[in-house]
Amino acid sequence: MCSPARKRDTWNGVKNDFTSARRDPIILTLPDQTDERLKAHLASLGIVATTVHRNLSTPELYEHALRRGEGTLGADGQLLVETGSHTGRAPKDKFFVREPGSESRIDWEANKAIEPARFDALLERVSAYLSEREVYSLDAFVGADGRYRLPIRVVTEYAWHSLFARDLFITPEASPAGFEPEFTVVDAANFSADPARDGTNSGTFVLVHFGKRLVLIGGTRYAGEIKKSVFTIMNYLMPLRDVLSMHCSANVGEAGDVAIFFGLSGTGKTTLSADTKRPLIGDDEHGWSADGVFNFEGGCYAKAIKLSQSAEPEIWAASHRFGTVLENVVFDPQTRALDLDSDAKTENTRAAYPVEFIPNIVPGLQAGHPSTIVMLTADAFGVLPPISRLSKEQAMYHFLSGYTAKVAGTENGVTEPTATFSTCFGAPFMVHHPTVYAHLLGDRIAKHEVQCWLVNTGWTGGPYGVGKRMAIKYTRAMIDAALAGELRDVEYETEPFFGLSIPKSVPGVPAEVLNPRNAWSDKAAYDAQAKRLTGLFSENFKRFEAHVSEAVRAIAIRA
């Protein structure tokens, strides 16, 4: 098992040569004898497939996927695929193997355990299944900073899953002899578990074994499980090396000022960080080390539903070119033109593409320490201010809360706004206790004097169904002003429910938009809704109270 005590060069695998954007196609060249090393590695897992396709280029993977009927060629050269009944992650089907090396570090209140014998028995059957099929193997890296880079191997039964991994992870133009993966992800998409026999929740399974450095996925074609499993691995390993792993996007201004954006799906994390004036470090998963921020990935996995060419030109363009994988996007069967507004297959339509498809990126995908942190929430209750300044303690409170809200129609049974608390803005992927990540964040905020903001991209003037969604032009103007330092000397007022500091003026934003209570015609209704939401926050935060400082506990409002 990897641990902080391991030498950095054994973690590194290769020197840090990822100093410029990749080119497409990218061919990972390895000496012939590596084929034997690969076969030996797969054999150690019980996989003795007759045909193993190793490190195929993007065009080759297209050819395989189309030949095998895995997808359709889009009008602009995208690969259009469907993921079947699973159009999103299956968090109830994710388990960690209870083994001596990691057992004491895993937060078992939030994560489910499976016994080693169950894992081994299921691995044996999965390996036998894959041994009867063509398999695809990709060698890649996670982590743009060479000191923390993790070599991984992704083994799949689908060619398009290998393309997805090629798009999302870091695949250098060449690798030295003897590539040795530190972790392996095995994805047998069409193999279903037997819950009674295997101890799983359903036929779908995502099993993480830190002792064997192995992830086993099956019963789902949704490729996001591959990406998020690797993120889970990094969320376990990085804090052991004093690196804060973060579910966030990040970009850099002209002066070298770094901003990171925390937020759950649907809050605008990818959209708001794709800024023509600020080069992108990455859109989803990062580490914050003693030297600064670095991207874990080499690609982006953006929501495509209602993607607008005018509002999100860079993401739109990336979704309309060769090399991009589009999941569950509706298209015309004759012309193959996309219908990005349709949710006929799912609301969670996705585009996976290499990060260099975004023209404005930071070479090397790493930068210095953040000067600004933005925490995004889509508040469907219509209570939270569109922007408010946070103290360090407030930032830790809202980081541990990880609040957003579901709206009616997004899930079966949701008929009114429903509060969702996903600690650290990524609870399904956090392995240690949440306060491990929160303390790392608080230390860095204090050391680097980071200014923190809470930004509500949700509803104003009333809850969902009564009010309206905050205009993206206003959100962008508020974030632009915060990043430019234009809110440093303006007058603030304190709202009474959460104690948040609200600027009284922001360039380009009407003053009546800034205080959420003023936007409601029925002030008493606002007060009742705000009191309801603070109660939900307080109830959720009880589980953290024993693990945080008195200053952070004081932020927890009692309704």
C-alpha positions as CSV (number, residue, x, y, z in Angstrom):
1,M,0.0,0.0,0.0
2,C,1.2,3.5,-0.8
3,S,2.0,5.6,2.2
4,P,3.7,8.9,3.1
5,A,6.9,7.0,3.9
6,R,7.4,5.8,0.3
7,K,10.1,7.6,-1.6
8,R,8.9,10.2,-4.0
9,D,10.7,8.8,-7.0
10,T,8.7,5.5,-6.6
11,W,5.5,7.5,-6.6
12,N,6.6,9.7,-9.4
13,G,7.2,6.8,-11.9
14,V,8.7,9.3,-14.4
15,K,10.1,12.8,-14.3
16,N,7.6,15.6,-14.6
17,D,7.6,16.2,-18.3
18,F,4.0,17.3,-18.6
19,T,4.9,20.9,-19.2
20,S,2.8,21.7,-22.2
21,A,-0.6,20.8,-23.7
22,R,-0.9,17.3,-25.2
23,R,-1.4,16.8,-28.9
24,D,-4.0,14.5,-30.5
25,P,-3.5,11.7,-31.3
26,I,-1.3,10.7,-28.4
27,I,0.5,7.4,-28.6
28,L,2.0,6.0,-25.4
29,T,5.1,4.3,-26.8
30,L,6.6,1.4,-24.8
31,P,9.2,-1.1,-25.7
32,D,8.0,-4.5,-27.0
33,Q,9.0,-6.3,-23.7
34,T,6.4,-4.2,-21.9
35,D,3.7,-6.3,-23.5
36,E,5.0,-9.2,-21.5
37,R,5.1,-7.1,-18.3
38,L,1.5,-6.1,-19.1
39,K,0.4,-9.7,-19.6
40,A,2.1,-10.7,-16.3
41,H,0.4,-7.9,-14.5
42,L,-3.0,-8.9,-15.9
43,A,-2.3,-12.5,-15.1
44,S,-1.6,-11.6,-11.5
45,L,-5.2,-10.4,-11.4
46,G,-6.4,-13.6,-13.1
47,I,-7.0,-12.0,-16.5
48,V,-5.5,-14.1,-19.3
49,A,-7.4,-12.6,-22.2
50,T,-6.2,-13.7,-25.7
51,T,-6.4,-10.1,-27.1
52,V,-5.2,-7.1,-25.0
53,H,-5.3,-3.8,-26.8
54,R,-2.6,-1.6,-25.2
55,N,-2.5,2.2,-25.2
56,L,-4.4,2.6,-28.4
57,S,-4.6,6.1,-29.9
58,T,-7.8,8.1,-30.1
59,P,-8.4,7.2,-33.8
60,E,-7.8,3.6,-33.1
61,L,-10.2,3.6,-30.2
62,Y,-12.8,5.2,-32.4
63,E,-12.4,2.4,-35.0
64,H,-12.7,-0.2,-32.3
65,A,-15.8,1.4,-30.7
66,L,-17.6,1.9,-34.0
67,R,-16.7,-1.6,-35.3
68,R,-18.0,-3.2,-32.1
69,G,-21.2,-1.1,-32.1
70,E,-20.4,0.7,-28.9
71,G,-21.3,4.1,-30.2
72,T,-22.2,6.4,-33.1
73,L,-20.2,9.0,-35.0
74,G,-21.6,12.5,-34.4
75,A,-21.9,15.2,-37.0
76,D,-18.9,17.0,-35.7
77,G,-16.8,13.9,-35.1
78,Q,-17.7,13.2,-31.5
79,L,-18.3,9.6,-30.3
80,L,-21.9,9.4,-29.1
81,V,-22.6,6.6,-26.6
82,E,-25.4,5.5,-24.3
83,T,-24.9,4.1,-20.8
84,G,-28.2,2.2,-20.5
85,S,-30.0,2.2,-17.2
86,H,-27.2,3.8,-15.3
87,T,-26.9,7.5,-16.4
88,G,-25.1,8.6,-13.3
89,R,-23.1,7.2,-10.4
90,A,-24.4,4.5,-8.1
91,P,-23.2,5.7,-4.6
92,K,-25.1,2.9,-2.8
93,D,-23.1,0.3,-4.7
94,K,-19.6,1.6,-3.7
95,F,-17.7,-0.3,-1.0
96,F,-14.2,-0.3,0.5
97,V,-12.5,-3.5,1.4
98,R,-11.9,-3.7,5.1
99,E,-8.2,-4.5,5.3
100,P,-5.4,-3.8,7.9
101,G,-3.5,-1.1,6.0
102,S,-6.4,1.3,5.5
103,E,-9.0,0.3,8.0
104,S,-8.1,2.8,10.7
105,R,-8.1,5.7,8.3
106,I,-11.4,5.2,6.5
107,D,-14.5,7.1,7.8
108,W,-16.8,4.1,8.2
109,E,-19.8,6.3,9.2
110,A,-19.9,7.6,5.6
111,N,-18.4,4.6,3.7
112,K,-19.5,1.0,3.4
113,A,-17.3,-2.0,4.0
114,I,-17.0,-5.3,2.3
115,E,-14.9,-8.2,3.5
116,P,-11.7,-9.3,1.6
117,A,-13.1,-12.8,0.9
118,R,-16.1,-11.3,-0.9
119,F,-13.8,-9.1,-3.0
120,D,-11.5,-11.9,-3.9
121,A,-14.3,-14.2,-4.9
122,L,-15.9,-11.5,-7.1
123,L,-12.5,-10.6,-8.6
124,E,-12.0,-14.2,-9.6
125,R,-15.3,-14.3,-11.5
126,V,-14.7,-10.9,-13.1
127,S,-11.2,-12.0,-14.2
128,A,-12.6,-15.2,-15.8
129,Y,-15.3,-13.1,-17.5
130,L,-12.7,-10.7,-19.0
131,S,-10.4,-13.5,-20.0
132,E,-13.0,-14.6,-22.5
133,R,-13.1,-11.1,-24.2
134,E,-11.0,-8.5,-25.9
135,V,-9.8,-6.1,-23.3
136,Y,-8.4,-2.6,-23.5
137,S,-5.5,-1.4,-21.3
138,L,-4.4,2.2,-20.8
139,D,-1.4,3.4,-18.9
140,A,-1.8,6.9,-17.6
141,F,-1.0,9.3,-14.7
142,V,-3.1,11.2,-12.2
143,G,-1.6,14.4,-10.9
144,A,0.0,17.2,-13.0
145,D,2.7,17.8,-10.3
146,G,5.3,15.2,-10.8
147,R,6.1,14.9,-7.1
148,Y,2.6,13.6,-6.4
149,R,1.8,11.9,-9.7
150,L,0.2,8.5,-9.5
151,P,0.8,5.9,-12.3
152,I,-2.4,4.0,-13.0
153,R,-3.6,1.3,-15.4
154,V,-7.2,1.3,-16.6
155,V,-8.5,-2.1,-17.9
156,T,-11.9,-2.1,-19.7
157,E,-14.0,-4.3,-21.8
158,Y,-15.3,-1.3,-23.8
159,A,-13.1,0.6,-26.3
160,W,-15.0,3.8,-25.5
161,H,-14.3,3.4,-21.8
162,S,-10.6,3.4,-22.7
163,L,-11.1,6.5,-24.8
164,F,-12.9,8.1,-21.9
165,A,-9.9,7.4,-19.6
166,R,-7.5,8.7,-22.3
167,D,-9.5,11.9,-22.4
168,L,-9.8,12.4,-18.6
169,F,-6.4,11.3,-17.3
170,I,-2.8,12.4,-18.2
171,T,-1.4,10.4,-21.1
172,P,2.1,11.7,-21.9
173,E,3.6,11.4,-25.4
174,A,6.1,8.8,-24.3
175,S,6.8,6.7,-21.2
176,P,10.0,5.0,-20.2
177,A,10.5,1.2,-20.1
178,G,9.0,-0.6,-17.1
179,F,5.8,1.4,-16.5
180,E,4.5,0.1,-13.2
181,P,1.0,1.2,-12.1
182,E,0.6,2.1,-8.5
183,F,-3.2,1.4,-8.8
184,T,-5.3,-0.5,-11.3
185,V,-8.9,0.1,-12.3
186,V,-10.7,-3.0,-13.8
187,D,-14.1,-2.2,-15.4
188,A,-16.2,-5.1,-16.5
189,A,-19.2,-3.0,-17.5
190,N,-21.5,-5.9,-18.5
191,F,-20.7,-8.2,-15.6
192,S,-23.3,-8.2,-12.9
193,A,-22.8,-9.2,-9.3
194,D,-25.0,-11.5,-7.3
195,P,-25.9,-9.6,-4.1
196,A,-26.7,-12.7,-2.1
197,R,-23.5,-14.3,-3.1
198,D,-21.2,-11.3,-3.3
199,G,-22.5,-9.1,-0.5
200,T,-23.2,-6.2,-2.8
201,N,-26.2,-4.0,-2.8
202,S,-27.2,-4.8,-6.3
203,G,-25.8,-6.2,-9.6
204,T,-23.7,-3.0,-9.8
205,F,-20.5,-2.7,-7.8
206,V,-17.6,-0.3,-7.3
207,L,-15.1,-1.9,-4.9
208,V,-11.9,-0.2,-3.7
209,H,-9.1,-2.3,-2.2
210,F,-6.3,-0.1,-0.9
211,G,-4.2,-3.1,0.1
212,K,-4.2,-4.6,-3.4
213,R,-4.2,-1.1,-5.0
214,L,-7.2,-2.2,-7.1
215,V,-10.6,-0.9,-8.0
216,L,-13.2,-3.3,-9.4
217,I,-16.2,-1.9,-11.3
218,G,-19.1,-3.8,-12.9
219,G,-22.8,-3.8,-13.7
220,T,-22.7,-0.2,-15.1
221,R,-21.7,1.4,-18.3
222,Y,-21.5,4.8,-16.9
223,A,-17.9,5.9,-17.4
224,G,-18.0,8.5,-14.6
225,E,-17.4,5.6,-12.2
226,I,-13.9,5.2,-13.6
227,K,-13.1,8.9,-13.1
228,K,-14.6,9.2,-9.6
229,S,-12.9,5.9,-8.4
230,V,-9.5,7.4,-9.3
231,F,-10.5,10.6,-7.5
232,T,-11.4,8.5,-4.5
233,I,-8.0,7.0,-4.5
234,M,-6.4,10.4,-4.6
235,N,-8.6,11.6,-1.7
236,Y,-7.2,8.8,0.4
237,L,-3.5,9.1,-0.6
238,M,-3.0,12.9,-0.8
239,P,-3.9,13.9,2.8
240,L,-1.4,11.2,3.9
241,R,1.2,13.4,2.2
242,D,-0.1,16.7,3.5
243,V,-1.9,17.6,0.3
244,L,-5.5,18.8,0.3
245,S,-7.5,16.9,-2.3
246,M,-10.4,19.0,-3.6
247,H,-13.5,18.6,-5.7
248,C,-13.2,22.0,-7.3
249,S,-12.3,23.9,-10.5
250,A,-9.4,26.3,-10.7
251,N,-8.1,29.1,-12.9
252,V,-5.4,31.9,-12.9
253,G,-5.6,35.6,-13.6
254,E,-3.1,37.7,-15.5
255,A,-1.3,38.6,-12.2
256,G,-0.8,34.9,-11.4
257,D,-3.7,35.1,-8.9
258,V,-5.3,31.6,-8.5
259,A,-8.9,31.1,-7.8
260,I,-10.6,27.8,-6.9
261,F,-14.3,27.0,-7.1
262,F,-15.9,24.4,-4.9
263,G,-19.4,23.2,-5.9
264,L,-21.7,20.2,-6.4
265,S,-23.1,19.3,-9.8
266,G,-25.4,21.9,-11.2
267,T,-23.9,24.9,-9.2
268,G,-21.8,26.2,-12.1
269,K,-18.4,25.0,-11.1
270,T,-17.3,24.1,-14.7
271,T,-19.1,27.0,-16.3
272,L,-17.9,29.8,-14.1
273,S,-14.2,28.6,-14.1
274,A,-14.2,28.6,-18.0
275,D,-13.3,32.2,-18.3
276,T,-11.7,33.7,-21.4
277,K,-9.8,36.2,-19.2
278,R,-8.4,33.5,-16.8
279,P,-6.6,30.4,-18.1
280,L,-8.0,27.2,-16.7
281,I,-6.0,24.8,-14.5
282,G,-8.8,22.3,-14.4
283,D,-12.5,21.9,-14.0
284,D,-13.1,19.2,-11.3
285,E,-10.3,17.6,-9.2
286,H,-7.2,19.2,-7.7
287,G,-4.6,19.0,-5.1
288,W,-3.2,21.8,-2.9
289,S,0.3,21.1,-1.8
290,A,2.9,23.1,0.0
291,D,3.8,24.7,-3.4
292,G,0.3,25.4,-4.8
293,V,-2.5,23.9,-6.8
294,F,-2.3,21.2,-9.4
295,N,-4.9,19.4,-11.5
296,F,-5.3,15.7,-10.9
297,E,-6.7,15.2,-14.4
298,G,-5.8,15.8,-18.0
299,G,-9.4,16.3,-19.2
300,C,-12.9,17.7,-18.4
301,Y,-16.2,16.0,-17.8
302,A,-18.8,18.7,-18.3
303,K,-22.5,18.6,-18.1
304,A,-24.0,19.0,-21.6
305,I,-27.7,19.6,-20.8
306,K,-28.8,22.9,-22.3
307,L,-25.2,23.8,-23.2
308,S,-25.3,27.2,-24.8
309,Q,-22.8,28.4,-27.5
310,S,-23.3,32.0,-26.4
311,A,-23.1,31.5,-22.6
312,E,-20.5,28.7,-22.6
313,P,-18.6,29.0,-25.9
314,E,-15.4,27.1,-24.8
315,I,-17.3,24.1,-23.4
316,W,-19.7,24.1,-26.4
317,A,-16.8,24.1,-28.9
318,A,-15.1,21.3,-27.0
319,S,-18.3,19.2,-27.2
320,H,-18.4,19.6,-31.0
321,R,-15.1,18.0,-32.2
322,F,-13.4,14.7,-32.8
323,G,-12.0,13.1,-29.7
324,T,-14.9,14.0,-27.4
325,V,-17.1,11.4,-25.9
326,L,-20.7,12.4,-25.4
327,E,-22.8,10.3,-23.0
328,N,-26.6,10.0,-23.5
329,V,-26.9,13.2,-25.6
330,V,-30.0,13.1,-27.9
331,F,-29.1,13.4,-31.6
332,D,-30.8,13.2,-35.0
333,P,-30.4,9.6,-36.3
334,Q,-29.9,10.9,-39.9
335,T,-27.8,14.0,-39.6
336,R,-26.3,13.1,-36.2
337,A,-26.8,16.8,-35.1
338,L,-27.1,17.2,-31.4
339,D,-30.1,18.2,-29.4
340,L,-28.4,19.5,-26.2
341,D,-31.7,20.8,-24.8
342,S,-33.3,17.4,-24.6
343,D,-33.3,15.4,-21.4
344,A,-35.1,12.5,-23.0
345,K,-32.4,10.1,-21.9
346,T,-31.3,11.9,-18.8
347,E,-30.7,15.3,-17.2
348,N,-27.1,14.2,-16.6
349,T,-25.8,14.3,-20.2
350,R,-22.0,14.6,-20.3
351,A,-19.1,15.6,-22.5
352,A,-15.6,14.1,-21.8
353,Y,-12.7,15.7,-23.6
354,P,-9.0,16.5,-23.1
355,V,-8.4,19.7,-21.3
356,E,-6.4,21.2,-24.2
357,F,-9.8,21.3,-26.1
358,I,-10.3,24.4,-23.9
359,P,-8.1,26.9,-25.7
360,N,-7.2,29.0,-22.6
361,I,-5.4,26.6,-20.2
362,V,-2.4,26.9,-17.9
363,P,0.6,25.0,-19.3
364,G,1.5,22.2,-17.0
365,L,-1.9,22.4,-15.3
366,Q,-0.5,23.7,-12.0
367,A,0.0,27.1,-10.4
368,G,0.7,28.8,-7.1
369,H,-1.4,29.2,-4.0
370,P,-5.0,30.5,-4.3
371,S,-5.8,34.0,-3.3
372,T,-9.5,33.5,-3.7
373,I,-11.9,30.6,-2.8
374,V,-15.4,30.6,-4.2
375,M,-17.9,28.2,-2.7
376,L,-20.9,27.7,-5.0
377,T,-24.4,26.7,-4.0
378,A,-27.6,26.5,-6.0
379,D,-30.1,27.4,-3.2
380,A,-33.6,26.5,-4.4
381,F,-35.0,27.9,-1.1
382,G,-34.2,31.4,-2.4
383,V,-32.6,32.4,0.9
384,L,-28.8,32.7,0.6
385,P,-27.3,35.9,-0.8
386,P,-26.0,35.8,-4.4
387,I,-22.5,36.7,-3.0
388,S,-21.2,37.0,0.6
389,R,-17.8,37.3,2.1
390,L,-16.7,34.5,4.5
391,S,-14.3,34.5,7.4
392,K,-12.0,31.4,7.7
393,E,-14.3,29.9,10.3
394,Q,-17.3,30.5,8.0
395,A,-15.5,29.0,5.1
396,M,-14.7,25.8,7.1
397,Y,-18.4,25.7,8.2
398,H,-19.7,25.9,4.7
399,F,-17.0,23.5,3.4
400,L,-18.1,20.9,5.9
401,S,-21.7,21.6,5.1
402,G,-21.4,21.4,1.3
403,Y,-24.9,22.6,0.8
404,T,-26.9,22.8,-2.4
405,A,-30.6,22.0,-3.1
406,K,-32.4,19.6,-5.4
407,V,-35.5,21.0,-7.1
408,A,-38.8,19.3,-8.1
409,G,-38.5,16.8,-10.9
410,T,-34.8,16.1,-10.6
411,E,-35.5,12.8,-8.7
412,N,-38.5,10.6,-8.1
413,G,-40.4,11.9,-5.1
414,V,-38.9,15.3,-5.1
415,T,-41.8,17.7,-5.2
416,E,-40.4,20.8,-3.5
417,P,-36.9,22.2,-2.8
418,T,-34.8,19.6,-0.9
419,A,-31.6,20.5,1.0
420,T,-28.6,18.4,0.1
421,F,-25.5,18.4,2.2
422,S,-22.4,16.8,0.7
423,T,-19.5,17.5,3.0
424,C,-16.4,19.0,1.4
425,F,-18.6,19.4,-1.8
426,G,-17.9,15.8,-2.6
427,A,-19.0,13.4,0.1
428,P,-19.2,10.3,-2.1
429,F,-15.5,10.5,-2.8
430,M,-14.1,11.4,0.6
431,V,-12.4,8.5,2.4
432,H,-11.0,10.1,5.6
433,H,-13.2,11.8,8.1
434,P,-14.4,15.1,6.6
435,T,-12.6,17.2,9.2
436,V,-9.3,15.9,7.9
437,Y,-9.9,17.8,4.7
438,A,-11.5,20.8,6.5
439,H,-8.4,21.2,8.8
440,L,-6.1,21.1,5.8
441,L,-8.3,23.8,4.1
442,G,-8.4,26.0,7.2
443,D,-4.6,25.9,7.7
444,R,-4.0,26.9,4.1
445,I,-6.6,29.7,4.2
446,A,-4.9,31.2,7.3
447,K,-1.3,30.7,6.0
448,H,-1.9,32.2,2.6
449,E,-4.5,34.8,3.7
450,V,-7.1,33.6,1.2
451,Q,-10.3,35.6,0.7
452,C,-13.3,33.3,0.7
453,W,-16.8,33.9,-0.8
454,L,-20.1,32.0,-0.8
455,V,-21.9,32.5,-4.2
456,N,-25.5,31.4,-4.7
457,T,-26.3,30.5,-8.3
458,G,-29.7,29.3,-7.3
459,W,-33.0,31.2,-6.9
460,T,-33.8,34.8,-5.9
461,G,-37.1,36.5,-5.2
462,G,-38.7,33.3,-3.9
463,P,-38.1,29.6,-3.8
464,Y,-38.0,27.4,-6.9
465,G,-41.4,27.7,-8.6
466,V,-41.9,31.2,-7.3
467,G,-38.7,33.1,-7.8
468,K,-36.3,32.9,-10.7
469,R,-32.8,31.6,-11.2
470,M,-30.0,34.1,-10.6
471,A,-28.9,35.5,-14.0
472,I,-25.5,34.1,-15.0
473,K,-24.4,37.6,-16.2
474,Y,-24.9,38.9,-12.6
475,T,-23.1,35.9,-11.1
476,R,-20.1,36.4,-13.5
477,A,-20.1,40.1,-12.6
478,M,-20.0,39.4,-8.9
479,I,-17.2,36.8,-9.2
480,D,-15.2,39.1,-11.6
481,A,-15.5,41.9,-9.0
482,A,-14.4,39.6,-6.2
483,L,-11.4,38.3,-8.1
484,A,-10.4,41.8,-9.2
485,G,-10.4,43.1,-5.6
486,E,-13.2,45.5,-6.3
487,L,-15.2,44.4,-3.3
488,R,-12.4,44.9,-0.8
489,D,-13.4,48.4,0.2
490,V,-17.2,48.5,-0.4
491,E,-19.7,48.7,2.4
492,Y,-21.1,45.5,3.8
493,E,-24.2,44.5,5.8
494,T,-24.7,41.4,7.9
495,E,-27.8,39.2,7.2
496,P,-29.3,37.9,10.5
497,F,-29.7,34.2,9.9
498,F,-26.3,32.9,8.8
499,G,-24.3,36.0,9.8
500,L,-23.1,36.4,6.2
501,S,-21.4,39.7,5.1
502,I,-23.2,41.0,1.9
503,P,-21.7,43.8,-0.2
504,K,-24.1,46.7,-0.7
505,S,-22.7,47.4,-4.2
506,V,-21.1,45.3,-7.0
507,P,-20.2,46.8,-10.4
508,G,-22.7,45.8,-13.0
509,V,-25.2,44.3,-10.6
510,P,-28.5,46.0,-9.5
511,A,-28.3,46.8,-5.7
512,E,-31.7,45.2,-5.1
513,V,-30.3,41.8,-6.2
514,L,-27.7,41.7,-3.6
515,N,-29.8,41.3,-0.4
516,P,-32.0,38.2,-0.8
517,R,-34.7,39.4,1.6
518,N,-35.2,42.6,-0.4
519,A,-35.9,40.5,-3.5
520,W,-38.9,38.8,-1.9
521,S,-42.2,40.6,-2.0
522,D,-43.4,38.8,1.1
523,K,-40.7,39.5,3.8
524,A,-42.4,37.3,6.4
525,A,-42.3,34.4,4.0
526,Y,-38.6,35.0,3.4
527,D,-38.0,35.0,7.2
528,A,-39.8,31.7,7.6
529,Q,-37.9,30.1,4.8
530,A,-34.6,31.4,6.1
531,K,-35.3,30.1,9.6
532,R,-36.2,26.7,8.0
533,L,-33.0,26.5,6.1
534,T,-30.8,27.5,9.1
535,G,-32.5,24.7,11.0
536,L,-31.5,22.2,8.3
537,F,-27.9,23.5,8.4
538,S,-27.7,23.2,12.2
539,E,-29.1,19.7,12.3
540,N,-26.7,18.6,9.6
541,F,-23.7,20.1,11.4
542,K,-24.2,18.3,14.7
543,R,-22.1,15.4,13.5
544,F,-19.1,17.7,13.1
545,E,-19.3,19.7,16.3
546,A,-17.0,17.5,18.3
547,H,-14.3,17.6,15.7
548,V,-14.0,21.4,15.1
549,S,-12.7,24.4,17.0
550,E,-14.9,26.5,19.2
551,A,-14.7,29.3,16.7
552,V,-16.2,27.1,13.9
553,R,-18.8,25.7,16.3
554,A,-19.9,29.3,17.0
555,I,-20.8,29.6,13.3
556,A,-23.4,26.8,13.6
557,I,-26.6,28.8,13.9
558,R,-29.4,27.3,16.1
559,A,-32.7,28.1,14.6
